[in-house]
Amino acid sequence: MMPTIKTSNDEHTGAPVIALHCSGAGANQWRQLGETLDALSTDCAGYALIAPEHYGCDSVGPWSGERAFTLADEAARTIEIIDRQRGKVHLVGHSYGGGVALRAALERPHGVASITLYEPSAFHLLKGMGARGAAEFAEILAIAARTAEGVVAGDLRGAARSFVEYWGGHGAWSALRPSVQAMLTRWVPKAPLDFRALIHEPTPASAYAKLRIPTLVMRGEHAPAPTRLIAETLPQLMPAAKLIVVPDAGHMGPLTHACTVNAAIAGHIADAVKADDSAE
C-alpha cells in the first residue's frame, strides 16, 4: 500500500508534492502540510500531497534482506512516483526523508520543480569534511552504534528511547503516547539500516552542484550539531539553495513547530510555481 494524502481534489490532478518523513515516523507527519497546501489551492490550481512511507513502517514492511540496504533502495520507491507523474514534482524531506529526497533528486533532476529540506541527514557529507566535520561525524557514529547495540541485544524499547531522546531531547520519549512508543519499538530494527545507508551513501559533495533546482534548506535554532552543519553546508554546494533558521525549534521542528515549517514549505513551493509560470 502506498499511503497518499490528497489535498485539493480527489482526482489527484494538482501539482504533485512528495513529502518524505523522518525515521520512525509515517505519512501522518505531513497531514498538516496537506491542510496548508489545500488552503493555497484555487479553482485553477491545486496541490496533491503524496506521502509514501519508508521500509520499516507497518504499511510497507521490513527490507527484504536480499542484500545490503542502501539509500538508493529507499529512494527507488520515490523515483517510481516521480516517473508516474505528468509534470514535475515538488520534493519535501525531513531528516532521513531529506536524505532520501536528495538521492531521488540526483536520480531525476529534470523531474523535480523544487526541493524543501528540514535538517536532511546527509551524513556522508560529514564523513567527507575531514577535520571540519570530525566531531559531528563522531557524534552520529556514537548514536548509530548505541542504537544498533540495543537492537542486537534485543532491547528494542531501550534502543528506541535512546534514538528518540537524541533527536527530540531529554524527556521526548516519556512525552510520547504509549501507542507511539510501541510503534517506534516495532520500527527500531530499521534504524541501523537508515544510519548505515546515510553514512555510506557514495554521492560526492561535488555532485550536488548539478541540482540547479530552487531549494529551501531549514534547520532549527537548536539543531543538533551534525544536522546543523549539514544544513549550513548544502546551500554552499547547491547553486539555487538558501537556508533559513526556524526560531526556538530543534530537529523535530516539522512536528513541534508545524505551522511555521509548513508555511515555509508551502511558500517555497508557491514561489517555485510562480517562477516556472513566468519563465514559460
N, C-alpha and C positions, 0 to 999 in steps of 0.2 A: 504493500500500500504506500502511495506517495501522498502524505498529508498536504493539502492545498488550502490556503486561506484566500478566499475571493473577496474583493472589496467592492468595486464599483458596479459589477454586473455579473450575472450568473453565467453568461456565455464565455467568460474568460477572454474577452477581446480587448481589454485595456492593455496599456503598456506593461509588459511583464517585469516585476520586481522580484528577484530571487533573494530571499533572506536566509542566511545560514547561521544557525545558533551555535552557542559555545558548547564546549564539552560538558556532558552531564545534563544539558537542558533538552528542549524539544521545540516543536513548531509553535507551541503556545507562547514562547518567549516573544514572538512577534505579533501577537494579537492586537496590542495597542498600536503598533505601527500600521497595521491594516486599517484601523479606525482613523488614524491620522491621514493616511493616503486617501481614504474614502472621502474625508472632508474636503480634500483638494479637488476631487473629481467634479467634472461638469457634464452637461449633456453631450458635449463634443469630445471630451477626452476623459479618460479614467486610468486607473491602475489595477492590475491583477497581481496580488501578492501570492507568491508561491514559496512555501516554507518547507523544503524537504528535510527529513531527519537523517542523521548520520548512523553508520553502523554502531551497534551497541544500544540503540534506542529500542524500546519494546516493539515499535511498529516495523522496524527494519530487521532486527535480529543481529546476532553476532557476525563478525567477519568470518569468512569460510575457513580460514586457516590453511588454505591450499598453498600459500607461500608467505613470505614476509610482507607485512602490511606496509603500504606507502601512502603518502599524501595524494599521489596520483590515483590510487584506488578509491579514496574517498571522493576526490574531485570528479571522477568519471561519471557519477550519477548527476552531478550538476551540469556537466558538459552535455550530457544527453538532453537535459531540459533546454539548454541554450540552443541546441541543434534543432529542437522541435518547434521553436518559435518562428513566426513570420518576420519579425523585426528584431532589433537589438534589445538586449535586456539590461536592467539596472541591477548590479550586484551589491549586496549588503552582507557584511560578515562581522561577527563579534568573536574575539579571541580565537579559538580553534576554527570557527567558521570564517574568520578573516584570513587565516592561513589557507583554508580550502578555496576561498574566493580568489585569492591571489593566484593560486595554481590554475584554477579554471580560466581566469582572465588571460594568463600567459598562453594557455592552450587555444583560446578562442578570442584573441584581441579584437577582431573585426566584428564580433557578435555582441560586444559589450558597449553600452552607451555611457555608463557611469559606474563608479565604484565608491562605496562608502564603507570604511573600516573603523571599528572601535577596538583599539588595542589588539591588533592582529598578532597572533602568537607565532610569528615567523622566526622561530628560534634559530634556524640555520644562519640567519644574518648575524646573530651574536657570535656564533661559532667562527664566522669569517672575519670578525673585527679584531682579532688578536687582543692585545693588551687593553684596548679601548673598551671591549665588551667582556673582559675576562671575569670580573666579579659578577656581572649579571648572568653570564652563562653558567658559572658555578652555582649560582642560586637556583637556576632552573634544573640543573643536573641533580641538585640535592632534593628538591621536591619531587622530581620524577623518580629518583631512587627510593625515597621514603614511601611513595605511593605504590611502587612496584613491590617493595618488600612486604607491605601489608597484604597485597593481593596474593603473593606467593605463600605467605604464612597462613592464608585463609582468613585473615582479619579484615574482611571486606568493609565492615562498618567503620573500623578504625582508619582504613585507607581512604574511604570516602570523606570521613570527618577531617582528616589531615588535608586532603585536596581542597575541600570547601573552605576551610579556615585560612589556607594560604591565599586563595583568590578573593575571598569575601571578608577576611579579617576575623579577629578573635570574637567568638560568640556567634558567628554566622551559622554554624551547624545547629546549635541549640535553638536558633530562631526559626528554623525550618519546621514545617508541619511534619508529623510522623510519616504521612504518606509520601512526602517528597524525600525524606531521609531513606525510606525503604526503596524508592525508585533509584536513588543515587547509589545505594548499596548493591542493587542488581546491576547497575551500569558500570561500576568502577573497574571491573576487569578489563574494560576497553581503554581506560586511562593510560596505561603504559604504552599501548599501541599508538595513541594520539601523540604522546610525548616523543616517542621514537620517530614517528613519521615527520613531525615538525623539526626535530633536531637534525635528522639525516636527510632532509629534503636537499636534493643535489643542485637546485637552481642557484647560479651565482648571482651576487648582488647586481652585477652589470646587466643582467637580463631584464631587470625592471625598467630600464631606460626605454624599452620598446613599448611600454604601456603608456602611450600618449592619450590617455583617457581621462576625462575630468574625474579627479579622485579627491575625496574628503577623508582625511585621517583624523580620528578623535582619540583623545586619551583623557582619563580622569585626572583631576587636580592631584589626587592621592594615588596615582597609578603605582603598582609595584615597579621596582627599578628595571627589571627585564623588559616589560612591555612599554614602559616609558621610553626607554632608549630605542626600541624598535619603532615606536610611533614617531619619534623625532627624527629617525634616520630615513624612513621611507620617502618623505617629501623631498629629500636630497637626491634620491635615486629615480623618482618618477617625475617626468617633466611637467605634468599637469596636476600635481598633487599639492594640497595645502593641509595644514594642521590647525586644529582648534582644541582648546582645553575646556573640559566641562567642569565648572566650579563645584567644589565640595564632593565630587564623585570619585569613586575608586574604579577598580577593574570591572565591577559588575554594574557599571553605570547604565547600560541598556535596561536593567531591571529596577535599580534603585532610583534612577533619575530618568525614567522612561519618557516623560513628557518633553524634557529638554533634548534628549538624544533623538527621539523620533521626529521632533520638529526640525532638527538639523538635518537628519536623513532626508526627510520629505523636501526640505528647502533645496538641498543639493540636487536631488533628482529633478525637481521642477526647473531649476536653473539650467541643468543639462538639457532638458527637453526644449526649453526656450532657445538656447544657443544652437541646438541642432535644427530647430524650425527656421531660425533666422539665417542659417547658413544655406538652406535649400533655395 
